[in-house]
Amino acid sequence: MAPELTDKKLVERAKAGQKGAYDMLVRKYQHKILRLISRFVRDPEEAMDLTQETFIKAYRALDNFRGDSAFYTWLYRIAVNTAKNQLAANNRYGHVWSLNSSPVSDSEEPMPEPEALRDYATPENAILTGELEAVIKEAIAALPEDLRTALTLRELEGLSYDEIAQVMGCPIGTVRSRIFRAREAVDKRIKPLVNNE
């Protein structure tokens, strides 16, 4: 099949029973979905299992995909819900969610840092950067689930507000509010550290 096929055409072909079309969609999005799920689930093997589960759920529900949103937005929503369900199950058994997950593969880039935090010229800056990073991760982990999800999708996954609204199944205004409140909460936690420089 031609690589220039759009998601819409691939979905149509997959719905018509062409298995290769769905395989192309899986290959196209598997790394993005794995990276997204890895932001929620600490264990790399569990993240891979949940990624596979996401694609199985999407395949089974493909006939219900109407095309009102982009395929990857629909797929992200399934991935987020799958990860949330696993987190809820893990929490029932005493596991704790952590943003401080290790990369899934050696080729995965670490979470990007703002330019201002990259100055390691002095030991003091290195210590401050480490403390700031830890406080940011703790602040994000302490957010309510809806705020944490919105912030993760925006800041770590780079989705637009419209895409986040589709993934989370809520209006754009709600997404903006959640991201604003999440940023405000994180900012509140890091201000004392930054103001003490």
KEMAR-20941 format. One record per residue (C-alpha): residue number from 1; x, y, z; residue in three letters. Coordinates in Angstrom, 2 decimals. Layout:
% residues N
+-----+---------+---------+---------+------+
: pos :       X :       Y :       Z : code :
+-----+---------+---------+---------+------+
: NUM :       X :       Y :       Z :  ALA :
...
+-----+---------+---------+---------+------+
***
This chain:
% residues 197
+-----+---------+---------+---------+------+
: pos :       X :       Y :       Z : code :
+-----+---------+---------+---------+------+
:   1 :    0.00 :    0.00 :    0.00 :  MET :
:   2 :    1.13 :    3.51 :   -0.74 :  ALA :
:   3 :    2.63 :    5.42 :    2.23 :  PRO :
:   4 :    0.66 :    8.54 :    1.29 :  GLU :
:   5 :   -2.64 :    6.97 :    2.33 :  LEU :
:   6 :   -4.48 :    9.16 :    4.81 :  THR :
:   7 :   -5.79 :    7.89 :    8.13 :  ASP :
:   8 :   -9.32 :    8.28 :    6.79 :  LYS :
:   9 :   -8.61 :    6.01 :    3.83 :  LYS :
:  10 :   -6.83 :    3.48 :    6.02 :  LEU :
:  11 :   -9.78 :    3.41 :    8.43 :  VAL :
:  12 :  -12.20 :    2.91 :    5.54 :  GLU :
:  13 :  -10.09 :    0.04 :    4.21 :  ARG :
:  14 :   -9.75 :   -1.50 :    7.68 :  ALA :
:  15 :  -13.52 :   -1.32 :    8.13 :  LYS :
:  16 :  -13.86 :   -3.09 :    4.77 :  ALA :
:  17 :  -11.77 :   -5.94 :    6.15 :  GLY :
:  18 :   -8.29 :   -5.14 :    4.81 :  GLN :
:  19 :   -6.12 :   -6.19 :    7.76 :  LYS :
:  20 :   -3.04 :   -4.53 :    6.28 :  GLY :
:  21 :   -4.71 :   -1.14 :    6.49 :  ALA :
:  22 :   -5.14 :   -1.40 :   10.26 :  TYR :
:  23 :   -1.58 :   -2.70 :   10.60 :  ASP :
:  24 :   -0.39 :    0.51 :    8.90 :  MET :
:  25 :   -2.32 :    2.59 :   11.44 :  LEU :
:  26 :   -0.79 :    0.58 :   14.28 :  VAL :
:  27 :    2.73 :    1.07 :   12.91 :  ARG :
:  28 :    2.08 :    4.79 :   12.42 :  LYS :
:  29 :    0.86 :    5.45 :   15.98 :  TYR :
:  30 :    2.30 :    2.70 :   18.19 :  GLN :
:  31 :    5.27 :    4.75 :   19.43 :  HIS :
:  32 :    3.15 :    7.81 :   20.16 :  LYS :
:  33 :    0.59 :    5.74 :   22.07 :  ILE :
:  34 :    3.33 :    3.91 :   23.99 :  LEU :
:  35 :    4.94 :    7.23 :   24.92 :  ARG :
:  36 :    1.57 :    8.61 :   26.04 :  LEU :
:  37 :    0.74 :    5.58 :   28.18 :  ILE :
:  38 :    4.26 :    5.62 :   29.65 :  SER :
:  39 :    3.46 :    9.04 :   31.10 :  ARG :
:  40 :    0.74 :    7.38 :   33.17 :  PHE :
:  41 :    2.18 :    3.93 :   33.90 :  VAL :
:  42 :    5.61 :    3.44 :   35.40 :  ARG :
:  43 :    6.34 :   -0.15 :   34.37 :  ASP :
:  44 :    7.57 :   -0.33 :   30.72 :  PRO :
:  45 :    6.15 :   -3.85 :   30.23 :  GLU :
:  46 :    2.78 :   -2.77 :   31.57 :  GLU :
:  47 :    2.89 :    0.26 :   29.24 :  ALA :
:  48 :    3.53 :   -2.03 :   26.27 :  MET :
:  49 :    0.66 :   -4.30 :   27.32 :  ASP :
:  50 :   -1.67 :   -1.30 :   27.64 :  LEU :
:  51 :   -0.56 :   -0.03 :   24.23 :  THR :
:  52 :   -1.45 :   -3.37 :   22.71 :  GLN :
:  53 :   -4.76 :   -3.34 :   24.59 :  GLU :
:  54 :   -5.47 :    0.16 :   23.22 :  THR :
:  55 :   -5.03 :   -1.02 :   19.64 :  PHE :
:  56 :   -7.17 :   -4.10 :   20.26 :  ILE :
:  57 :   -9.95 :   -1.96 :   21.76 :  LYS :
:  58 :   -9.68 :    0.47 :   18.84 :  ALA :
:  59 :   -9.86 :   -2.36 :   16.31 :  TYR :
:  60 :  -12.94 :   -3.84 :   17.98 :  ARG :
:  61 :  -14.60 :   -0.40 :   18.08 :  ALA :
:  62 :  -13.53 :    0.64 :   14.58 :  LEU :
:  63 :  -17.05 :    0.29 :   13.19 :  ASP :
:  64 :  -18.18 :    2.87 :   15.78 :  ASN :
:  65 :  -15.59 :    5.42 :   14.60 :  PHE :
:  66 :  -17.63 :    7.98 :   12.67 :  ARG :
:  67 :  -14.78 :   10.27 :   11.67 :  GLY :
:  68 :  -16.09 :   13.28 :   13.63 :  ASP :
:  69 :  -12.56 :   13.71 :   14.93 :  SER :
:  70 :   -9.16 :   12.71 :   13.63 :  ALA :
:  71 :   -8.35 :    9.01 :   14.00 :  PHE :
:  72 :   -5.32 :    9.69 :   16.24 :  TYR :
:  73 :   -7.45 :   11.87 :   18.54 :  THR :
:  74 :   -9.95 :    9.04 :   18.87 :  TRP :
:  75 :   -7.08 :    6.61 :   19.48 :  LEU :
:  76 :   -5.53 :    8.92 :   22.11 :  TYR :
:  77 :   -8.85 :    8.97 :   23.94 :  ARG :
:  78 :   -8.94 :    5.18 :   24.02 :  ILE :
:  79 :   -5.30 :    5.12 :   25.25 :  ALA :
:  80 :   -5.95 :    7.66 :   28.01 :  VAL :
:  81 :   -9.04 :    5.77 :   29.17 :  ASN :
:  82 :   -7.14 :    2.46 :   29.09 :  THR :
:  83 :   -4.31 :    3.96 :   31.15 :  ALA :
:  84 :   -6.76 :    5.55 :   33.62 :  LYS :
:  85 :   -8.57 :    2.24 :   34.08 :  ASN :
:  86 :   -5.25 :    0.53 :   34.78 :  GLN :
:  87 :   -4.27 :    3.27 :   37.24 :  LEU :
:  88 :   -7.55 :    2.82 :   39.08 :  ALA :
:  89 :   -6.93 :   -0.93 :   39.23 :  ALA :
:  90 :   -3.34 :   -0.39 :   40.39 :  ASN :
:  91 :   -4.44 :    2.06 :   43.09 :  ASN :
:  92 :   -6.86 :   -0.53 :   44.44 :  ARG :
:  93 :   -3.85 :   -2.80 :   44.90 :  TYR :
:  94 :   -1.52 :   -0.19 :   46.37 :  GLY :
:  95 :    0.47 :    0.92 :   43.30 :  HIS :
:  96 :    1.13 :    4.64 :   42.99 :  VAL :
:  97 :    1.13 :    6.62 :   39.75 :  TRP :
:  98 :    4.35 :    8.40 :   38.96 :  SER :
:  99 :    5.37 :   10.78 :   36.22 :  LEU :
: 100 :    8.95 :    9.79 :   36.92 :  ASN :
: 101 :    8.83 :    6.81 :   34.60 :  SER :
: 102 :   11.93 :    5.62 :   32.87 :  SER :
: 103 :   12.06 :    5.84 :   29.07 :  PRO :
: 104 :   10.49 :    2.91 :   27.26 :  VAL :
: 105 :   13.41 :    2.58 :   24.88 :  SER :
: 106 :   16.89 :    4.00 :   24.45 :  ASP :
: 107 :   15.68 :    5.99 :   21.45 :  SER :
: 108 :   12.98 :    7.83 :   23.43 :  GLU :
: 109 :   13.89 :   11.36 :   24.33 :  GLU :
: 110 :   13.68 :   12.45 :   27.97 :  PRO :
: 111 :   11.08 :   15.01 :   28.99 :  MET :
: 112 :   12.21 :   18.34 :   27.53 :  PRO :
: 113 :   13.42 :   20.96 :   29.97 :  GLU :
: 114 :   13.04 :   24.71 :   29.55 :  PRO :
: 115 :   16.21 :   26.43 :   28.31 :  GLU :
: 116 :   16.55 :   28.29 :   31.63 :  ALA :
: 117 :   17.05 :   24.99 :   33.45 :  LEU :
: 118 :   19.89 :   23.72 :   31.25 :  ARG :
: 119 :   22.68 :   25.78 :   32.81 :  ASP :
: 120 :   24.84 :   23.27 :   34.66 :  TYR :
: 121 :   27.84 :   25.61 :   34.86 :  ALA :
: 122 :   27.87 :   25.56 :   38.67 :  THR :
: 123 :   27.16 :   22.88 :   41.23 :  PRO :
: 124 :   24.52 :   25.18 :   42.76 :  GLU :
: 125 :   22.65 :   25.34 :   39.45 :  ASN :
: 126 :   22.82 :   21.58 :   39.07 :  ALA :
: 127 :   21.35 :   21.09 :   42.56 :  ILE :
: 128 :   18.66 :   23.72 :   41.96 :  LEU :
: 129 :   17.73 :   22.15 :   38.63 :  THR :
: 130 :   17.41 :   18.72 :   40.23 :  GLY :
: 131 :   15.29 :   20.10 :   43.08 :  GLU :
: 132 :   13.11 :   22.06 :   40.66 :  LEU :
: 133 :   12.60 :   19.01 :   38.45 :  GLU :
: 134 :   11.61 :   16.90 :   41.47 :  ALA :
: 135 :    9.17 :   19.56 :   42.72 :  VAL :
: 136 :    7.58 :   19.86 :   39.26 :  ILE :
: 137 :    7.13 :   16.07 :   39.01 :  LYS :
: 138 :    5.67 :   15.92 :   42.53 :  GLU :
: 139 :    3.34 :   18.84 :   41.76 :  ALA :
: 140 :    2.08 :   17.17 :   38.58 :  ILE :
: 141 :    1.62 :   13.83 :   40.34 :  ALA :
: 142 :   -0.38 :   15.56 :   43.11 :  ALA :
: 143 :   -2.85 :   17.12 :   40.67 :  LEU :
: 144 :   -6.38 :   15.73 :   40.43 :  PRO :
: 145 :   -6.64 :   13.23 :   37.57 :  GLU :
: 146 :   -8.53 :   15.53 :   35.16 :  ASP :
: 147 :   -6.01 :   18.37 :   35.59 :  LEU :
: 148 :   -3.03 :   16.00 :   35.36 :  ARG :
: 149 :   -4.39 :   14.42 :   32.16 :  THR :
: 150 :   -5.08 :   17.77 :   30.50 :  ALA :
: 151 :   -1.63 :   19.12 :   31.42 :  LEU :
: 152 :    0.11 :   15.91 :   30.30 :  THR :
: 153 :   -1.65 :   15.91 :   26.94 :  LEU :
: 154 :   -0.81 :   19.61 :   26.38 :  ARG :
: 155 :    2.71 :   19.97 :   27.76 :  GLU :
: 156 :    4.19 :   16.51 :   27.32 :  LEU :
: 157 :    2.29 :   15.21 :   24.28 :  GLU :
: 158 :    1.87 :   18.56 :   22.50 :  GLY :
: 159 :   -1.81 :   18.14 :   21.64 :  LEU :
: 160 :   -3.86 :   21.21 :   20.77 :  SER :
: 161 :   -6.71 :   22.36 :   23.01 :  TYR :
: 162 :   -9.20 :   21.07 :   20.44 :  ASP :
: 163 :   -7.52 :   17.65 :   20.34 :  GLU :
: 164 :   -7.45 :   17.48 :   24.14 :  ILE :
: 165 :  -11.16 :   18.36 :   24.26 :  ALA :
: 166 :  -11.86 :   15.46 :   21.91 :  GLN :
: 167 :   -9.63 :   13.05 :   23.85 :  VAL :
: 168 :  -11.13 :   14.02 :   27.21 :  MET :
: 169 :  -14.69 :   14.34 :   25.91 :  GLY :
: 170 :  -15.28 :   17.84 :   27.24 :  CYS :
: 171 :  -15.63 :   21.40 :   25.83 :  PRO :
: 172 :  -12.54 :   23.44 :   24.93 :  ILE :
: 173 :  -13.39 :   25.93 :   27.69 :  GLY :
: 174 :  -13.14 :   23.13 :   30.24 :  THR :
: 175 :   -9.77 :   22.07 :   28.80 :  VAL :
: 176 :   -8.45 :   25.63 :   29.01 :  ARG :
: 177 :   -9.67 :   25.91 :   32.59 :  SER :
: 178 :   -8.12 :   22.58 :   33.60 :  ARG :
: 179 :   -4.77 :   23.47 :   32.05 :  ILE :
: 180 :   -4.82 :   26.93 :   33.63 :  PHE :
: 181 :   -5.61 :   25.47 :   37.07 :  ARG :
: 182 :   -2.94 :   22.77 :   36.63 :  ALA :
: 183 :   -0.29 :   25.30 :   35.62 :  ARG :
: 184 :   -1.31 :   27.53 :   38.51 :  GLU :
: 185 :   -0.96 :   24.65 :   40.99 :  ALA :
: 186 :    2.46 :   23.66 :   39.63 :  VAL :
: 187 :    3.57 :   27.31 :   39.61 :  ASP :
: 188 :    2.49 :   27.69 :   43.24 :  LYS :
: 189 :    4.65 :   24.71 :   44.22 :  ARG :
: 190 :    7.78 :   25.89 :   42.38 :  ILE :
: 191 :    7.62 :   29.64 :   43.20 :  LYS :
: 192 :    9.33 :   29.32 :   46.59 :  PRO :
: 193 :   12.18 :   27.39 :   45.00 :  LEU :
: 194 :   12.60 :   29.79 :   42.07 :  VAL :
: 195 :   12.27 :   32.94 :   44.20 :  ASN :
: 196 :   15.05 :   31.76 :   46.53 :  ASN :
: 197 :   17.71 :   31.90 :   43.79 :  GLU :
+-----+---------+---------+---------+------+
***
